[in-house]
Amino acid sequence: MSLSIGIVGLPNVGKSTLFNALTNNDILAANYPFATIEPNTGIVPVPDNRLQILADLYHAQKIIPATVTFVDIAGLVAGASKGEGLGNKFLHNIRECDAIVHVVRAFENSKILRHDEAPIDPKKDIEVINTELILADLQTLEKRLPQLQKEAKANPKARQKVEYLQSLIDSLQKGVPISALSDVDFEAISDLHLLTAKPVIYAFNV
């Protein structure tokens, strides 16, 4: 069993530093935007003392633990959903992950550059990333909906999915991520790889 977690955030917030700490790697964590272009990947075994007990009971010759794959994804910026800062490429990297760790800068240090030279504002930074993820999901759903509407004319079962996707669009347009909704039908949207449907952990770099 393997879980993949994408590490995301604005440029220069500490994503690569967190990646190095989690994976015992030593990738470049430079003081300039977009030091990471291609995603870095590290696989970490998950300790579980029960595995040894089971191995002894069944005389297993080999123990293979579950793993977590951490993916260090380049910094997103406002406009990423429209391709700003190679945004489309980076958003695609997030789609392939099962969950998200959102690194947020909460420290003051004039030597650590900000990509936009704005003051430190964790709440605003979170909103920037969340907005881009919401806009990307809107694009995905609005692209899928017309095709599904055509299918619904011949397939009544598809009509329910049309209505469901439209309800998701309505929520996203109000700024509500899919993960904040109750009773999400993850099976119905699994093929869309929607970004705001993924579990998120916020990591504040202080």
N, CA and C atoms as a LAMMPS dump frame, in Angstrom:
ITEM: TIMESTEP
0
ITEM: NUMBER OF ATOMS
618
ITEM: BOX BOUNDS ff ff ff
-5.0000000000000000e+02 5.0000000000000000e+02
-5.0000000000000000e+02 5.0000000000000000e+02
-5.0000000000000000e+02 5.0000000000000000e+02
ITEM: ATOMS id mol type element x y z
1 1 1 N 0.849 -1.194 0
2 1 2 C 0 0 0
3 1 3 C 0.881 1.238 0
4 2 1 N 0.539 2.197 -0.856
5 2 2 C 1.332 3.418 -0.941
6 2 3 C 0.412 4.621 -1.045
7 3 1 N 0.774 5.668 -0.338
8 3 2 C 0.038 6.925 -0.362
9 3 3 C 0.967 8.001 -0.889
10 4 1 N 0.481 8.838 -1.798
11 4 2 C 1.312 9.921 -2.324
12 4 3 C 0.789 11.26 -1.811
13 5 1 N 1.709 12.087 -1.318
14 5 2 C 1.356 13.381 -0.746
15 5 3 C 2.146 14.474 -1.454
16 6 1 N 1.443 15.424 -2.037
17 6 2 C 2.088 16.539 -2.717
18 6 3 C 2.315 17.697 -1.757
19 7 1 N 3.533 18.23 -1.751
20 7 2 C 3.872 19.376 -0.909
21 7 3 C 3.756 20.631 -1.767
22 8 1 N 2.795 21.494 -1.437
23 8 2 C 2.511 22.66 -2.267
24 8 3 C 2.595 23.946 -1.442
25 9 1 N 2.573 25.071 -2.132
26 9 2 C 2.605 26.38 -1.489
27 9 3 C 3.167 27.409 -2.441
28 10 1 N 3.21 28.644 -2
29 10 2 C 3.822 29.71 -2.784
30 10 3 C 5.33 29.477 -2.878
31 11 1 N 6.019 30.158 -3.793
32 11 2 C 7.479 30.028 -3.864
33 11 3 C 8.155 30.503 -2.57
34 12 1 N 9.257 29.854 -2.231
35 12 2 C 10.105 30.282 -1.099
36 12 3 C 9.395 30.259 0.254
37 13 1 N 8.583 29.24 0.486
38 13 2 C 7.931 29.131 1.798
39 13 3 C 8.5 27.986 2.628
40 14 1 N 9.367 27.159 2.018
41 14 2 C 9.985 26.064 2.761
42 14 3 C 9.542 24.681 2.338
43 15 1 N 8.987 24.554 1.14
44 15 2 C 8.505 23.254 0.676
45 15 3 C 9.642 22.238 0.55
46 16 1 N 10.725 22.64 -0.095
47 16 2 C 11.846 21.713 -0.292
48 16 3 C 12.529 21.384 1.031
49 17 1 N 12.559 22.343 1.951
50 17 2 C 13.13 22.085 3.275
51 17 3 C 12.311 21.034 4.014
52 18 1 N 10.986 21.143 3.951
53 18 2 C 10.116 20.14 4.566
54 18 3 C 10.301 18.787 3.889
55 19 1 N 10.383 18.795 2.565
56 19 2 C 10.598 17.555 1.819
57 19 3 C 11.884 16.873 2.28
58 20 1 N 12.951 17.635 2.419
59 20 2 C 14.227 17.069 2.87
60 20 3 C 14.107 16.465 4.261
61 21 1 N 13.383 17.154 5.152
62 21 2 C 13.226 16.665 6.522
63 21 3 C 12.418 15.369 6.567
64 22 1 N 11.402 15.272 5.725
65 22 2 C 10.535 14.092 5.724
66 22 3 C 11.189 12.883 5.07
67 23 1 N 12.019 13.127 4.073
68 23 2 C 12.562 12.029 3.262
69 23 3 C 14.049 11.791 3.467
70 24 1 N 14.679 12.605 4.322
71 24 2 C 16.13 12.499 4.55
72 24 3 C 16.9 12.695 3.254
73 25 1 N 16.404 13.59 2.42
74 25 2 C 17.084 13.938 1.176
75 25 3 C 17.852 15.241 1.356
76 26 1 N 18.523 15.662 0.322
77 26 2 C 19.3 16.9 0.381
78 26 3 C 19.172 17.649 -0.937
79 27 1 N 17.917 17.857 -1.359
80 27 2 C 17.706 18.578 -2.615
81 27 3 C 17.908 20.069 -2.39
82 28 1 N 18.094 20.799 -3.465
83 28 2 C 18.34 22.231 -3.392
84 28 3 C 17.134 22.961 -2.807
85 29 1 N 17.375 23.747 -1.765
86 29 2 C 16.35 24.62 -1.193
87 29 3 C 16.885 26.04 -1.297
88 30 1 N 16.761 26.63 -2.482
89 30 2 C 17.426 27.9 -2.784
90 30 3 C 16.546 29.096 -2.451
91 31 1 N 17.202 30.242 -2.261
92 31 2 C 16.51 31.474 -1.904
93 31 3 C 16.145 32.279 -3.15
94 32 1 N 15.406 31.64 -4.049
95 32 2 C 14.849 32.342 -5.203
96 32 3 C 13.654 31.545 -5.715
97 33 1 N 12.683 32.224 -6.328
98 33 2 C 11.479 31.537 -6.782
99 33 3 C 11.769 30.487 -7.844
100 34 1 N 10.983 29.41 -7.8
101 34 2 C 11.036 28.329 -8.79
102 34 3 C 12.402 27.652 -8.838
103 35 1 N 13.034 27.492 -7.649
104 35 2 C 14.252 26.684 -7.578
105 35 3 C 13.922 25.242 -7.941
106 36 1 N 12.667 24.851 -7.684
107 36 2 C 12.18 23.531 -8.085
108 36 3 C 11.3 23.694 -9.319
109 37 1 N 11.634 22.967 -10.377
110 37 2 C 10.795 22.956 -11.577
111 37 3 C 10.173 21.571 -11.737
112 38 1 N 11.015 20.57 -11.914
113 38 2 C 10.525 19.196 -11.952
114 38 3 C 10.286 18.724 -10.52
115 39 1 N 9.201 18.003 -10.27
116 39 2 C 8.915 17.571 -8.898
117 39 3 C 9.959 16.584 -8.383
118 40 1 N 10.343 16.738 -7.13
119 40 2 C 11.228 15.789 -6.467
120 40 3 C 10.379 14.77 -5.721
121 41 1 N 10.8 13.521 -5.727
122 41 2 C 10.027 12.445 -5.121
123 41 3 C 10.875 11.674 -4.123
124 42 1 N 10.301 11.396 -2.973
125 42 2 C 10.972 10.589 -1.96
126 42 3 C 10 9.596 -1.356
127 43 1 N 10.427 8.339 -1.219
128 43 2 C 9.57 7.28 -0.68
129 43 3 C 10.027 6.938 0.735
130 44 1 N 9.088 6.966 1.675
131 44 2 C 9.402 6.738 3.083
132 44 3 C 8.577 5.559 3.602
133 45 1 N 9.221 4.525 4.177
134 45 2 C 8.464 3.415 4.758
135 45 3 C 7.738 3.85 6.023
136 46 1 N 6.571 3.275 6.257
137 46 2 C 5.775 3.596 7.436
138 46 3 C 6.04 2.548 8.513
139 47 1 N 6.638 2.916 9.639
140 47 2 C 6.923 1.935 10.698
141 47 3 C 5.637 1.319 11.243
142 48 1 N 5.655 0.016 11.44
143 48 2 C 4.489 -0.676 11.993
144 48 3 C 4.979 -1.946 12.691
145 49 1 N 4.99 -1.937 14.011
146 49 2 C 5.487 -3.083 14.776
147 49 3 C 4.664 -4.341 14.559
148 50 1 N 3.428 -4.203 14.105
149 50 2 C 2.572 -5.365 13.882
150 50 3 C 3.082 -6.232 12.745
151 51 1 N 3.819 -5.639 11.822
152 51 2 C 4.32 -6.409 10.679
153 51 3 C 5.257 -7.524 11.128
154 52 1 N 6.124 -7.234 12.089
155 52 2 C 7.06 -8.252 12.564
156 52 3 C 6.324 -9.387 13.269
157 53 1 N 5.279 -9.04 14.016
158 53 2 C 4.479 -10.072 14.689
159 53 3 C 3.825 -10.987 13.664
160 54 1 N 3.245 -10.394 12.622
161 54 2 C 2.611 -11.189 11.565
162 54 3 C 3.635 -12.021 10.807
163 55 1 N 4.799 -11.432 10.564
164 55 2 C 5.853 -12.161 9.853
165 55 3 C 6.295 -13.38 10.644
166 56 1 N 6.379 -13.244 11.971
167 56 2 C 6.771 -14.382 12.814
168 56 3 C 5.697 -15.46 12.815
169 57 1 N 4.431 -15.038 12.844
170 57 2 C 3.329 -16.001 12.868
171 57 3 C 3.263 -16.821 11.587
172 58 1 N 3.5 -16.159 10.46
173 58 2 C 3.35 -16.824 9.165
174 58 3 C 4.689 -17.175 8.521
175 59 1 N 5.768 -17.017 9.284
176 59 2 C 7.112 -17.365 8.808
177 59 3 C 7.418 -16.691 7.463
178 60 1 N 7.074 -15.417 7.386
179 60 2 C 7.318 -14.672 6.146
180 60 3 C 8.811 -14.495 5.913
181 61 1 N 9.217 -14.629 4.663
182 61 2 C 10.626 -14.463 4.318
183 61 3 C 10.995 -12.995 4.12
184 62 1 N 9.998 -12.17 3.881
185 62 2 C 10.281 -10.765 3.603
186 62 3 C 9.162 -9.891 4.148
187 63 1 N 9.523 -8.757 4.698
188 63 2 C 8.545 -7.788 5.198
189 63 3 C 8.571 -6.553 4.298
190 64 1 N 7.412 -6.221 3.755
191 64 2 C 7.308 -5.036 2.898
192 64 3 C 6.338 -4.063 3.557
193 65 1 N 6.853 -2.994 4.162
194 65 2 C 5.965 -2.046 4.846
195 65 3 C 5.203 -1.165 3.863
196 66 1 N 4.136 -0.576 4.352
197 66 2 C 3.45 0.452 3.57
198 66 3 C 4.39 1.646 3.419
199 67 1 N 4.186 2.413 2.375
200 67 2 C 5.068 3.553 2.126
201 67 3 C 4.262 4.82 1.862
202 68 1 N 4.913 5.938 2.095
203 68 2 C 4.363 7.242 1.721
204 68 3 C 5.326 7.878 0.733
205 69 1 N 4.809 8.293 -0.405
206 69 2 C 5.616 8.997 -1.398
207 69 3 C 5.353 10.49 -1.275
208 70 1 N 6.383 11.232 -0.913
209 70 2 C 6.266 12.688 -0.823
210 70 3 C 6.754 13.311 -2.126
211 71 1 N 5.989 14.263 -2.644
212 71 2 C 6.325 14.922 -3.907
213 71 3 C 6.487 16.417 -3.652
214 72 1 N 7.692 16.907 -3.871
215 72 2 C 7.999 18.331 -3.701
216 72 3 C 7.654 19.047 -5.003
217 73 1 N 6.556 19.805 -4.987
218 73 2 C 6.028 20.44 -6.197
219 73 3 C 6.41 21.917 -6.215
220 74 1 N 6.764 22.406 -7.375
221 74 2 C 7.201 23.802 -7.507
222 74 3 C 6.139 24.769 -7.016
223 75 1 N 6.587 25.964 -6.62
224 75 2 C 5.695 26.959 -6.044
225 75 3 C 4.614 27.431 -7.001
226 76 1 N 3.388 27.499 -6.483
227 76 2 C 2.272 28.047 -7.248
228 76 3 C 2.186 29.548 -7.007
229 77 1 N 1.662 30.267 -7.97
230 77 2 C 1.465 31.712 -7.836
231 77 3 C 0.05 32.052 -8.276
232 78 1 N -0.391 33.266 -7.951
233 78 2 C -1.691 33.728 -8.433
234 78 3 C -1.704 33.678 -9.956
235 79 1 N -2.755 33.096 -10.517
236 79 2 C -2.831 32.928 -11.967
237 79 3 C -2.35 31.575 -12.436
238 80 1 N -2.01 30.683 -11.499
239 80 2 C -1.507 29.362 -11.886
240 80 3 C -2.518 28.595 -12.73
241 81 1 N -3.808 28.757 -12.405
242 81 2 C -4.844 28.049 -13.155
243 81 3 C -4.938 28.525 -14.595
244 82 1 N -4.34 29.701 -14.876
245 82 2 C -4.304 30.228 -16.248
246 82 3 C -2.931 30.034 -16.883
247 83 1 N -2.063 29.302 -16.181
248 83 2 C -0.747 29.007 -16.735
249 83 3 C 0.372 29.87 -16.212
250 84 1 N 0.084 30.815 -15.304
251 84 2 C 1.131 31.682 -14.771
252 84 3 C 2.159 30.852 -13.997
253 85 1 N 3.453 31.181 -14.201
254 85 2 C 4.504 30.486 -13.461
255 85 3 C 4.54 28.996 -13.726
256 86 1 N 4.288 28.582 -14.963
257 86 2 C 4.206 27.157 -15.307
258 86 3 C 3.106 26.462 -14.508
259 87 1 N 2.061 27.229 -14.17
260 87 2 C 1.021 26.729 -13.29
261 87 3 C 0.341 25.464 -13.758
262 88 1 N 0.042 25.342 -15.051
263 88 2 C -0.646 24.153 -15.544
264 88 3 C 0.161 22.894 -15.275
265 89 1 N 1.459 22.982 -15.46
266 89 2 C 2.342 21.835 -15.223
267 89 3 C 2.33 21.453 -13.745
268 90 1 N 2.409 22.457 -12.874
269 90 2 C 2.47 22.182 -11.443
270 90 3 C 1.137 21.656 -10.924
271 91 1 N 0.028 22.185 -11.441
272 91 2 C -1.287 21.7 -11.04
273 91 3 C -1.474 20.247 -11.454
274 92 1 N -0.942 19.887 -12.608
275 92 2 C -1.004 18.491 -13.054
276 92 3 C -0.262 17.586 -12.083
277 93 1 N 0.871 18.056 -11.569
278 93 2 C 1.627 17.258 -10.606
279 93 3 C 0.816 17.01 -9.336
280 94 1 N 0.023 18.002 -8.928
281 94 2 C -0.804 17.846 -7.727
282 94 3 C -1.912 16.832 -7.972
283 95 1 N -2.479 16.833 -9.176
284 95 2 C -3.584 15.921 -9.493
285 95 3 C -3.194 14.465 -9.271
286 96 1 N -1.932 14.145 -9.464
287 96 2 C -1.482 12.766 -9.361
288 96 3 C -1.289 12.317 -7.919
289 97 1 N -1.441 13.224 -6.961
290 97 2 C -1.231 12.899 -5.547
291 97 3 C -2.562 12.575 -4.863
292 98 1 N -2.471 11.797 -3.774
293 98 2 C -3.671 11.423 -3.022
294 98 3 C -4.074 12.489 -2.014
295 99 1 N -3.1 13.238 -1.52
296 99 2 C -3.363 14.248 -0.497
297 99 3 C -2.373 15.395 -0.666
298 100 1 N -2.616 16.475 0.066
299 100 2 C -1.813 17.691 -0.081
300 100 3 C -1.314 18.151 1.286
301 101 1 N -0.039 18.52 1.344
302 101 2 C 0.489 19.288 2.473
303 101 3 C 0.743 20.702 1.955
304 102 1 N 0.04 21.665 2.511
305 102 2 C 0.146 23.061 2.074
306 102 3 C 1.07 23.792 3.04
307 103 1 N 2.269 24.149 2.579
308 103 2 C 3.243 24.847 3.412
309 103 3 C 2.973 26.35 3.337
310 104 1 N 2.845 26.97 4.505
311 104 2 C 2.499 28.39 4.588
312 104 3 C 3.59 29.134 5.356
313 105 1 N 4.066 30.212 4.785
314 105 2 C 5.093 31.014 5.461
315 105 3 C 4.468 31.849 6.573
316 106 1 N 5.026 31.703 7.797
317 106 2 C 4.544 32.484 8.93
318 106 3 C 5.704 33.14 9.666
319 107 1 N 6.841 33.259 9.015
320 107 2 C 8.028 33.846 9.643
321 107 3 C 8.448 35.111 8.908
322 108 1 N 9.117 35.989 9.641
323 108 2 C 9.666 37.219 9.066
324 108 3 C 11.172 37.044 8.88
325 109 1 N 11.651 37.257 7.675
326 109 2 C 13.09 37.193 7.399
327 109 3 C 13.345 37.934 6.092
328 110 1 N 13.943 39.092 6.195
329 110 2 C 14.16 39.925 5.01
330 110 3 C 15.124 39.286 4.018
331 111 1 N 15.902 38.294 4.484
332 111 2 C 16.865 37.643 3.598
333 111 3 C 16.216 36.556 2.739
334 112 1 N 15.042 36.111 3.152
335 112 2 C 14.312 35.1 2.386
336 112 3 C 13.333 35.818 1.473
337 113 1 N 13.578 35.751 0.188
338 113 2 C 12.796 36.515 -0.776
339 113 3 C 11.371 36 -0.898
340 114 1 N 10.444 36.929 -1.117
341 114 2 C 9.087 36.572 -1.525
342 114 3 C 8.968 36.823 -3.02
343 115 1 N 8.212 35.977 -3.682
344 115 2 C 8.101 36.103 -5.133
345 115 3 C 7.404 37.392 -5.543
346 116 1 N 6.56 37.947 -4.647
347 116 2 C 5.777 39.128 -5.003
348 116 3 C 6.113 40.35 -4.148
349 117 1 N 7.102 40.216 -3.255
350 117 2 C 7.543 41.31 -2.373
351 117 3 C 6.416 41.832 -1.483
352 118 1 N 5.396 41.029 -1.259
353 118 2 C 4.286 41.435 -0.398
354 118 3 C 4.629 41.142 1.063
355 119 1 N 3.949 41.802 2.009
356 119 2 C 4.184 41.51 3.426
357 119 3 C 3.733 40.097 3.784
358 120 1 N 4.266 39.575 4.884
359 120 2 C 3.912 38.23 5.317
360 120 3 C 2.458 38.213 5.773
361 121 1 N 1.659 37.357 5.171
362 121 2 C 0.231 37.276 5.49
363 121 3 C -0.23 35.84 5.236
364 122 1 N -0.098 34.951 6.242
365 122 2 C -0.449 33.539 6.047
366 122 3 C -1.871 33.327 5.534
367 123 1 N -2.829 34.084 6.069
368 123 2 C -4.219 33.912 5.646
369 123 3 C -4.382 34.219 4.16
370 124 1 N -3.78 35.31 3.723
371 124 2 C -3.876 35.681 2.309
372 124 3 C -3.173 34.655 1.429
373 125 1 N -2.023 34.161 1.886
374 125 2 C -1.282 33.171 1.101
375 125 3 C -2.091 31.892 0.926
376 126 1 N -2.774 31.48 1.995
377 126 2 C -3.637 30.296 1.903
378 126 3 C -4.743 30.537 0.882
379 127 1 N -5.326 31.732 0.921
380 127 2 C -6.412 32.064 -0.007
381 127 3 C -5.929 32.048 -1.451
382 128 1 N -4.693 32.5 -1.693
383 128 2 C -4.148 32.503 -3.057
384 128 3 C -4.092 31.082 -3.606
385 129 1 N -3.53 30.164 -2.825
386 129 2 C -3.406 28.781 -3.288
387 129 3 C -4.779 28.141 -3.433
388 130 1 N -5.639 28.316 -2.427
389 130 2 C -6.968 27.709 -2.491
390 130 3 C -7.767 28.226 -3.681
391 131 1 N -7.629 29.509 -3.977
392 131 2 C -8.327 30.084 -5.131
393 131 3 C -7.869 29.434 -6.424
394 132 1 N -6.561 29.226 -6.564
395 132 2 C -6.049 28.601 -7.782
396 132 3 C -6.528 27.157 -7.914
397 133 1 N -6.6 26.433 -6.797
398 133 2 C -7.093 25.056 -6.841
399 133 3 C -8.573 25.029 -7.207
400 134 1 N -9.335 25.969 -6.655
401 134 2 C -10.761 26.059 -6.981
402 134 3 C -10.962 26.391 -8.456
403 135 1 N -10.214 27.359 -8.968
404 135 2 C -10.34 27.736 -10.38
405 135 3 C -9.96 26.584 -11.301
406 136 1 N -8.943 25.828 -10.909
407 136 2 C -8.533 24.675 -11.717
408 136 3 C -9.634 23.623 -11.743
409 137 1 N -10.286 23.391 -10.6
410 137 2 C -11.385 22.424 -10.551
411 137 3 C -12.582 22.907 -11.364
412 138 1 N -12.849 24.199 -11.325
413 138 2 C -13.939 24.746 -12.143
414 138 3 C -13.682 24.49 -13.624
415 139 1 N -12.451 24.694 -14.053
416 139 2 C -12.104 24.436 -15.448
417 139 3 C -12.331 22.973 -15.803
418 140 1 N -11.93 22.084 -14.9
419 140 2 C -12.098 20.648 -15.147
420 140 3 C -13.568 20.283 -15.272
421 141 1 N -14.383 20.765 -14.348
422 141 2 C -15.807 20.428 -14.348
423 141 3 C -16.537 21.062 -15.525
424 142 1 N -16.226 22.307 -15.822
425 142 2 C -16.897 22.989 -16.932
426 142 3 C -16.511 22.391 -18.279
427 143 1 N -15.367 21.783 -18.343
428 143 2 C -14.955 21.095 -19.566
429 143 3 C -15.661 19.747 -19.696
430 144 1 N -15.883 19.094 -18.565
431 144 2 C -16.504 17.764 -18.568
432 144 3 C -18.016 17.842 -18.73
433 145 1 N -18.642 18.879 -18.211
434 145 2 C -20.103 18.949 -18.157
435 145 3 C -20.786 18.883 -19.523
436 146 1 N -20.367 19.636 -20.551
437 146 2 C -21.047 19.559 -21.851
438 146 3 C -21.052 18.15 -22.439
439 147 1 N -19.947 17.452 -22.286
440 147 2 C -19.871 16.079 -22.797
441 147 3 C -20.867 15.185 -22.072
442 148 1 N -20.965 15.371 -20.767
443 148 2 C -21.881 14.557 -19.973
444 148 3 C -23.335 14.909 -20.278
445 149 1 N -23.605 16.167 -20.572
446 149 2 C -24.963 16.585 -20.923
447 149 3 C -25.425 15.917 -22.216
448 150 1 N -24.517 15.74 -23.16
449 150 2 C -24.85 15.03 -24.401
450 150 3 C -25.164 13.569 -24.112
451 151 1 N -24.369 12.964 -23.224
452 151 2 C -24.607 11.566 -22.86
453 151 3 C -25.958 11.409 -22.17
454 152 1 N -26.345 12.423 -21.385
455 152 2 C -27.581 12.343 -20.606
456 152 3 C -28.825 12.3 -21.488
457 153 1 N -28.728 12.81 -22.709
458 153 2 C -29.878 12.784 -23.62
459 153 3 C -30.252 11.358 -23.998
460 154 1 N -29.26 10.492 -24.063
461 154 2 C -29.513 9.1 -24.427
462 154 3 C -29.454 8.166 -23.226
463 155 1 N -28.886 8.649 -22.131
464 155 2 C -28.71 7.807 -20.95
465 155 3 C -29.257 8.53 -19.719
466 156 1 N -30.467 8.168 -19.291
467 156 2 C -31.079 8.848 -18.145
468 156 3 C -30.22 8.787 -16.875
469 157 1 N -29.42 7.727 -16.738
470 157 2 C -28.589 7.588 -15.54
471 157 3 C -27.541 8.699 -15.454
472 158 1 N -27.17 9.226 -16.609
473 158 2 C -26.155 10.281 -16.623
474 158 3 C -26.712 11.618 -16.151
475 159 1 N -28.051 11.739 -16.135
476 159 2 C -28.651 13.009 -15.734
477 159 3 C -28.342 13.336 -14.276
478 160 1 N -28.344 12.31 -13.429
479 160 2 C -28.026 12.536 -12.021
480 160 3 C -26.607 13.057 -11.859
481 161 1 N -25.702 12.522 -12.663
482 161 2 C -24.314 12.98 -12.564
483 161 3 C -24.188 14.413 -13.063
484 162 1 N -24.954 14.759 -14.098
485 162 2 C -24.952 16.142 -14.593
486 162 3 C -25.379 17.087 -13.473
487 163 1 N -26.462 16.729 -12.8
488 163 2 C -26.96 17.565 -11.707
489 163 3 C -25.94 17.654 -10.576
490 164 1 N -25.276 16.531 -10.308
491 164 2 C -24.298 16.523 -9.218
492 164 3 C -23.093 17.4 -9.555
493 165 1 N -22.58 17.257 -10.772
494 165 2 C -21.441 18.081 -11.172
495 165 3 C -21.811 19.56 -11.182
496 166 1 N -23.04 19.863 -11.585
497 166 2 C -23.476 21.264 -11.576
498 166 3 C -23.519 21.804 -10.148
499 167 1 N -23.921 20.955 -9.204
500 167 2 C -23.949 21.396 -7.803
501 167 3 C -22.539 21.666 -7.294
502 168 1 N -21.559 20.876 -7.758
503 168 2 C -20.168 21.119 -7.376
504 168 3 C -19.67 22.433 -7.965
505 169 1 N -20.043 22.694 -9.212
506 169 2 C -19.666 23.961 -9.852
507 169 3 C -20.237 25.14 -9.072
508 170 1 N -21.498 25.026 -8.67
509 170 2 C -22.139 26.103 -7.909
510 170 3 C -21.388 26.371 -6.603
511 171 1 N -20.961 25.305 -5.935
512 171 2 C -20.233 25.459 -4.67
513 171 3 C -18.87 26.092 -4.896
514 172 1 N -18.162 25.633 -5.918
515 172 2 C -16.839 26.177 -6.21
516 172 3 C -16.92 27.647 -6.589
517 173 1 N -17.965 28.019 -7.318
518 173 2 C -18.131 29.424 -7.702
519 173 3 C -18.365 30.326 -6.49
520 174 1 N -18.826 29.73 -5.395
521 174 2 C -19.006 30.473 -4.141
522 174 3 C -17.737 30.451 -3.291
523 175 1 N -16.687 29.809 -3.822
524 175 2 C -15.434 29.743 -3.085
525 175 3 C -15.348 28.607 -2.093
526 176 1 N -16.246 27.637 -2.196
527 176 2 C -16.266 26.509 -1.259
528 176 3 C -15.568 25.308 -1.897
529 177 1 N -14.457 24.838 -1.322
530 177 2 C -13.781 23.663 -1.881
531 177 3 C -14.617 22.407 -1.682
532 178 1 N -14.411 21.432 -2.526
533 178 2 C -15.214 20.209 -2.467
534 178 3 C -15.025 19.482 -1.145
535 179 1 N -13.825 19.524 -0.594
536 179 2 C -13.559 18.829 0.67
537 179 3 C -14.373 19.397 1.831
538 180 1 N -14.89 20.616 1.677
539 180 2 C -15.685 21.24 2.742
540 180 3 C -17.162 20.869 2.653
541 181 1 N -17.543 20.17 1.595
542 181 2 C -18.936 19.779 1.415
543 181 3 C -19.225 18.486 2.163
544 182 1 N -20.472 18.298 2.552
545 182 2 C -20.879 17.046 3.19
546 182 3 C -21.396 16.08 2.132
547 183 1 N -21.244 14.801 2.416
548 183 2 C -21.757 13.749 1.527
549 183 3 C -21.203 13.862 0.106
550 184 1 N -19.907 14.014 -0.01
551 184 2 C -19.279 14.059 -1.332
552 184 3 C -19.268 12.654 -1.927
553 185 1 N -19.714 12.527 -3.154
554 185 2 C -19.705 11.244 -3.861
555 185 3 C -18.355 11.096 -4.566
556 186 1 N -17.366 10.612 -3.831
557 186 2 C -16.018 10.526 -4.38
558 186 3 C -15.938 9.547 -5.553
559 187 1 N -16.78 8.529 -5.54
560 187 2 C -16.774 7.569 -6.649
561 187 3 C -17.196 8.245 -7.951
562 188 1 N -18.144 9.155 -7.875
563 188 2 C -18.659 9.825 -9.075
564 188 3 C -17.638 10.77 -9.688
565 189 1 N -16.698 11.26 -8.877
566 189 2 C -15.733 12.251 -9.387
567 189 3 C -14.303 11.724 -9.403
568 190 1 N -14.134 10.427 -9.155
569 190 2 C -12.779 9.875 -9.04
570 190 3 C -11.97 10.045 -10.32
571 191 1 N -12.637 9.989 -11.472
572 191 2 C -11.918 10.085 -12.747
573 191 3 C -11.515 11.521 -13.079
574 192 1 N -12.019 12.492 -12.319
575 192 2 C -11.727 13.898 -12.608
576 192 3 C -10.492 14.407 -11.865
577 193 1 N -10.074 13.696 -10.823
578 193 2 C -8.879 14.074 -10.046
579 193 3 C -8.959 15.535 -9.593
580 194 1 N -10.07 15.879 -8.988
581 194 2 C -10.282 17.259 -8.558
582 194 3 C -9.369 17.613 -7.387
583 195 1 N -8.765 18.779 -7.461
584 195 2 C -7.744 19.183 -6.491
585 195 3 C -8.338 19.495 -5.126
586 196 1 N -9.49 20.183 -5.1
587 196 2 C -10.058 20.576 -3.809
588 196 3 C -10.806 19.437 -3.128
589 197 1 N -10.864 18.277 -3.776
590 197 2 C -11.465 17.104 -3.141
591 197 3 C -10.438 16.337 -2.313
592 198 1 N -9.178 16.686 -2.453
593 198 2 C -8.107 15.969 -1.757
594 198 3 C -7.993 16.439 -0.302
595 199 1 N -7.651 15.528 0.616
596 199 2 C -7.394 15.94 2.006
597 199 3 C -6.205 16.894 2.058
598 200 1 N -6.268 17.89 2.943
599 200 2 C -5.206 18.896 3.054
600 200 3 C -4.726 19.009 4.497
601 201 1 N -3.405 19.049 4.661
602 201 2 C -2.786 19.372 5.948
603 201 3 C -2.033 20.685 5.762
604 202 1 N -2.259 21.637 6.653
605 202 2 C -1.537 22.909 6.59
606 202 3 C -0.317 22.838 7.498
607 203 1 N 0.85 23.148 6.938
608 203 2 C 2.104 23.161 7.693
609 203 3 C 2.624 24.592 7.723
610 204 1 N 2.583 25.222 8.89
611 204 2 C 3.018 26.612 9.016
612 204 3 C 4.505 26.656 9.348
613 205 1 N 5.26 27.328 8.501
614 205 2 C 6.702 27.464 8.687
615 205 3 C 6.958 28.708 9.53
616 206 1 N 7.298 28.487 10.802
617 206 2 C 7.514 29.595 11.723
618 206 3 C 9 29.787 12.032
